[in-house]
Structure formats: C-alpha cells, structure tokens
Amino acid sequence: MLPRVLEPEVMDSAGEARDYDAMDHSQVNRVFVADFLPLWDGGGAVLDVGAGTAQIPIELCRQHPTATVLAVDLARHMLAVAQQNVVDAGLDERIRLQLCDAKRLPYADGSFLAVISNSIVHHAPSPETVIAEMVRVARSAGLIFVRDLLRPADDDAVRRIVETYAGQANEHQRQMFEDSLRAALTLEEVRELVAPFGFAAETVEATSDRHWTWAARPRISVTGSSDTPPPPGARRR
C-alpha cells in the first residue's frame, strides 16, 4: 500500500480555484446528492463542510426543491468562485457561504440535522479533528454523510485512475487529482478514524473504485453513551 503523502490543506490561489471548478465533477456530484437524498428527511439547513466552489450545494438545491445549505470552506478564492456559481445558478437565497475552518466550526453542538462533506477529509493532516467537528455539530438522530477518495494500492493504480477520470484535464488538474489520491485514506484507516466516536465499521463503505462513503446517524442512549447502529448504506456505484 502506498504511504499517505499530504497535500496542502488549503487550495487557495485563484488559479487552483479556477482549475478545480473547471474540472468535470458533474457526475460525481449528481451521484453524491442522489445517494444522500434517500437518507435525509428534508428538515433543516444542510451544513456542507469544505464546500469548495459550491458545486454540490447547487446540485442539491437542483435535485431538492426546498433544500437550503450553509456551505463553508477555508479557501477564500474557492468561496469567491462559489459565490459567482451560486449567483449564476439563481440560488443565492437558498445557499449561504461562510469562511471557516473545518477543524474549528463556529457552531453550537447539535446545530444541524444533516452534515455533508465531499473530498475534504484527505486535506486534513489530522483528519480526526474534522470528523470530531462534524460529529459535534450534528444533531442526535440527524445524518452525517461524508464521501472522499480512497488511496490506491500502488503507483500503477494511481496512474490508471488519473487517466480514467482526468485523462482530458490539463496538467495542473491532473496533478491536483493525483496529489489528492496520494493524500487520501484507505477504507480501514477511515473505519479506524470513526470508531473512537462510537460508529460501527459498517457505516463506512467503499462506494466506487475511488471513493469511500461514511453514512451515520449519531444517537445518544438513555445512559448518555454513544449508540450508533449502522444506517442504510449508500448505494454502490
């Protein structure tokens, strides 16, 4: 198995934001939202942690007529592109953007009925801090839905995945994707990551050849201890 090689925690140059936004994430975003919606009861604003250029909040609002999203990110240039994307989509009344750190979310415990995140965990040098914050701000019996890249087993697998899914991208975009794959976690690493918070290993699944998904409902038992039976798994793709 390849060792994990960290990439910059924050992609915050104008060029990175533009190149990231220009990559074709449309199918991945549609699948993310399609997998999330059957698990969500439609209540309350959705918190999107590490929303980047707001492509998933926009897709969510397109697929669900009443969804509202608080989309947060630590990269100012990403949020600048996100703001333009939201305005262009005519969704500025349903999507609110905020600059903040996923490791120190400025919200009270149990603030959100649904917390989502796509491809942010691999950016964190200590991903348990991001997981801890998402668990903290999720309401008991609410929904946490997180998806990210799986680290490939070897260099050949990295090259194959980059060629398959970013073969038509420019050199910088291809390098960003490769760096993200090398910074990603394995399935077992993610399962070990969520275990200290009381979540069963089965709440984390490999859901494509390059993604893992964690879908869980935080619950507090009458004794005050964590009780988190595995929720319905995300559909495999």
C-alpha positions as CSV (number, residue, x, y, z in Angstrom):
1,M,0.0,0.0,0.0
2,L,1.3,3.5,-0.9
3,P,2.2,5.7,2.1
4,R,0.0,8.7,2.6
5,V,1.6,11.9,1.2
6,L,0.0,15.0,2.5
7,E,-1.0,17.8,0.1
8,P,-1.7,21.5,1.0
9,E,-4.5,21.7,3.5
10,V,-6.0,24.7,1.7
11,M,-6.0,25.2,-2.1
12,D,-6.2,29.0,-2.0
13,S,-4.9,30.5,-5.1
14,A,-7.0,32.0,-7.9
15,G,-5.5,29.5,-10.4
16,E,-6.2,26.5,-8.2
17,A,-9.8,27.6,-7.6
18,R,-10.4,28.2,-11.3
19,D,-8.8,24.9,-12.4
20,Y,-10.7,22.9,-9.7
21,D,-14.0,24.5,-10.7
22,A,-13.4,23.8,-14.4
23,M,-12.9,20.1,-13.9
24,D,-15.9,18.0,-14.7
25,H,-17.3,16.9,-11.4
26,S,-20.8,16.8,-12.6
27,Q,-21.4,13.0,-12.5
28,V,-19.7,12.6,-9.1
29,N,-21.8,15.5,-7.7
30,R,-25.0,14.1,-9.1
31,V,-24.3,10.7,-7.5
32,F,-23.3,12.2,-4.2
33,V,-26.7,14.1,-4.0
34,A,-28.7,11.1,-5.3
35,D,-27.1,8.9,-2.6
36,F,-27.7,11.5,0.2
37,L,-31.3,12.4,-0.5
38,P,-32.9,9.0,0.3
39,L,-31.2,9.1,3.8
40,W,-32.2,12.7,4.5
41,D,-35.6,13.6,5.9
42,G,-35.5,17.1,4.2
43,G,-35.5,19.0,7.5
44,G,-33.4,22.0,8.4
45,A,-30.4,23.6,6.6
46,V,-27.7,21.2,5.5
47,L,-24.2,22.0,6.5
48,D,-21.6,21.3,3.7
49,V,-18.1,21.2,5.2
50,G,-15.4,22.0,2.7
51,A,-17.8,23.1,0.0
52,G,-15.2,24.4,-2.4
53,T,-16.8,26.2,-5.3
54,A,-20.3,25.1,-4.1
55,Q,-21.0,22.6,-6.9
56,I,-22.6,20.1,-4.5
57,P,-24.8,22.6,-2.7
58,I,-26.0,23.8,-6.2
59,E,-26.7,20.2,-7.3
60,L,-28.5,19.5,-4.0
61,C,-30.8,22.5,-4.5
62,R,-31.5,21.5,-8.1
63,Q,-32.5,18.0,-7.0
64,H,-34.5,19.0,-3.9
65,P,-36.9,21.9,-4.4
66,T,-36.8,23.2,-0.8
67,A,-33.2,22.4,0.4
68,T,-31.2,25.1,1.9
69,V,-27.4,24.9,2.5
70,L,-24.8,26.6,4.7
71,A,-21.6,25.9,2.6
72,V,-18.3,26.5,4.4
73,D,-14.7,26.5,3.3
74,L,-11.3,27.8,4.4
75,A,-10.2,28.9,1.0
76,R,-11.2,32.5,0.1
77,H,-10.6,32.0,-3.6
78,M,-12.8,28.9,-3.7
79,L,-15.5,30.8,-2.0
80,A,-15.2,33.7,-4.4
81,V,-15.8,31.3,-7.3
82,A,-18.6,29.7,-5.3
83,Q,-20.3,33.0,-4.8
84,Q,-20.4,33.6,-8.6
85,N,-21.6,30.0,-9.2
86,V,-24.4,30.4,-6.7
87,V,-25.5,33.7,-8.2
88,D,-25.3,32.3,-11.7
89,A,-27.5,29.4,-10.6
90,G,-30.0,31.7,-9.1
91,L,-29.7,30.1,-5.7
92,D,-28.3,32.9,-3.6
93,E,-31.4,32.8,-1.4
94,R,-31.0,29.1,-0.7
95,I,-27.2,28.8,-0.4
96,R,-25.2,30.8,2.2
97,L,-21.4,30.8,2.1
98,Q,-19.1,31.2,5.1
99,L,-15.4,31.3,5.5
100,C,-14.4,29.0,8.4
101,D,-12.1,26.2,9.4
102,A,-13.5,22.6,9.3
103,K,-11.3,21.8,12.3
104,R,-13.0,24.6,14.4
105,L,-16.5,25.1,13.2
106,P,-18.1,28.2,14.8
107,Y,-21.4,26.4,15.6
108,A,-23.0,25.1,18.7
109,D,-23.2,21.4,19.5
110,G,-26.1,19.7,17.7
111,S,-26.8,22.6,15.3
112,F,-27.6,20.7,12.2
113,L,-29.9,17.8,11.2
114,A,-27.7,17.0,8.3
115,V,-23.9,17.4,7.8
116,I,-22.4,16.6,4.4
117,S,-18.8,16.7,3.1
118,N,-17.2,15.7,-0.1
119,S,-13.4,15.3,-0.6
120,I,-12.3,17.4,2.4
121,V,-11.1,14.7,4.9
122,H,-8.0,13.9,2.8
123,H,-6.9,17.6,3.0
124,A,-6.5,17.4,6.8
125,P,-3.1,16.4,8.3
126,S,-5.1,15.1,11.3
127,P,-8.4,14.1,9.8
128,E,-9.8,13.1,13.2
129,T,-10.2,16.8,14.1
130,V,-12.5,17.3,11.1
131,I,-14.5,14.2,11.9
132,A,-14.8,15.3,15.5
133,E,-16.3,18.7,14.5
134,M,-18.8,17.1,12.1
135,V,-19.9,14.8,14.8
136,R,-20.1,17.6,17.3
137,V,-22.3,19.9,15.3
138,A,-24.6,17.1,14.0
139,R,-27.9,16.7,16.0
140,S,-28.6,13.4,17.7
141,A,-30.5,11.2,15.2
142,G,-29.5,13.5,12.4
143,L,-27.4,12.5,9.5
144,I,-23.7,12.6,8.7
145,F,-22.9,11.9,5.1
146,V,-19.2,12.1,4.1
147,R,-17.5,10.9,0.9
148,D,-13.9,11.1,-0.1
149,L,-11.2,9.5,-2.2
150,L,-9.6,6.1,-1.4
151,R,-5.8,5.9,-1.5
152,P,-4.8,3.5,-4.3
153,A,-2.7,0.5,-3.5
154,D,0.3,1.4,-5.8
155,D,1.6,3.8,-8.4
156,D,0.1,1.9,-11.3
157,A,-3.3,2.2,-9.7
158,V,-2.8,5.9,-9.2
159,R,-1.9,6.4,-12.9
160,R,-4.8,4.3,-14.0
161,I,-7.4,6.2,-12.0
162,V,-5.9,9.6,-13.1
163,E,-6.0,8.6,-16.7
164,T,-9.5,7.1,-16.4
165,Y,-11.1,10.1,-14.7
166,A,-8.9,13.1,-15.6
167,G,-7.4,12.0,-18.9
168,Q,-8.8,15.0,-20.7
169,A,-7.9,17.5,-17.9
170,N,-4.9,19.9,-18.1
171,E,-1.6,19.1,-16.5
172,H,-2.3,21.1,-13.3
173,Q,-5.7,19.5,-12.9
174,R,-4.3,16.0,-13.4
175,Q,-1.6,16.8,-10.8
176,M,-4.2,18.0,-8.3
177,F,-6.1,14.8,-8.7
178,E,-3.0,12.6,-8.3
179,D,-2.0,14.6,-5.2
180,S,-5.4,14.1,-3.7
181,L,-5.3,10.3,-4.3
182,R,-2.0,10.1,-2.6
183,A,-3.2,12.1,0.3
184,A,-6.4,10.1,0.7
185,L,-7.1,7.4,3.4
186,T,-7.7,3.7,3.0
187,L,-11.0,2.1,3.9
188,E,-9.5,0.6,7.1
189,E,-8.0,3.9,8.1
190,V,-11.4,5.6,7.8
191,R,-13.1,2.9,9.8
192,E,-10.4,3.3,12.5
193,L,-11.0,7.0,12.4
194,V,-14.7,6.9,13.2
195,A,-14.5,4.1,15.7
196,P,-13.5,6.3,18.7
197,F,-16.6,8.4,18.1
198,G,-18.8,5.3,18.6
199,F,-19.5,4.5,15.0
200,A,-19.5,0.9,13.6
201,A,-17.1,-0.1,10.9
202,E,-20.0,-0.9,8.6
203,T,-21.0,2.8,8.5
204,V,-18.0,3.3,6.2
205,E,-18.1,1.6,2.8
206,A,-16.2,1.6,-0.5
207,T,-18.8,3.0,-2.9
208,S,-16.8,3.2,-6.1
209,D,-13.4,2.3,-7.4
210,R,-12.0,5.5,-5.9
211,H,-14.4,6.6,-3.2
212,W,-15.4,5.7,0.4
213,T,-18.6,6.9,2.0
214,W,-19.5,7.3,5.6
215,A,-23.2,7.5,6.4
216,A,-24.2,7.6,10.0
217,R,-26.8,8.8,12.5
218,P,-25.4,10.0,15.8
219,R,-27.6,8.7,18.7
220,I,-27.3,9.1,22.4
221,S,-28.8,6.4,24.6
222,V,-30.7,7.0,27.8
223,T,-27.5,6.3,29.7
224,G,-25.7,9.0,27.8
225,S,-23.3,6.7,26.0
226,S,-23.0,6.7,22.2
227,D,-25.3,4.3,20.4
228,T,-24.7,4.4,16.6
229,P,-26.1,1.4,14.7
230,P,-25.2,1.4,11.1
231,P,-27.7,3.3,8.9
232,P,-28.7,2.1,5.4
233,G,-25.6,2.1,3.3
234,A,-25.1,4.4,0.4
235,R,-25.9,2.9,-3.0
236,R,-22.8,1.4,-4.7
237,R,-21.6,2.9,-7.9
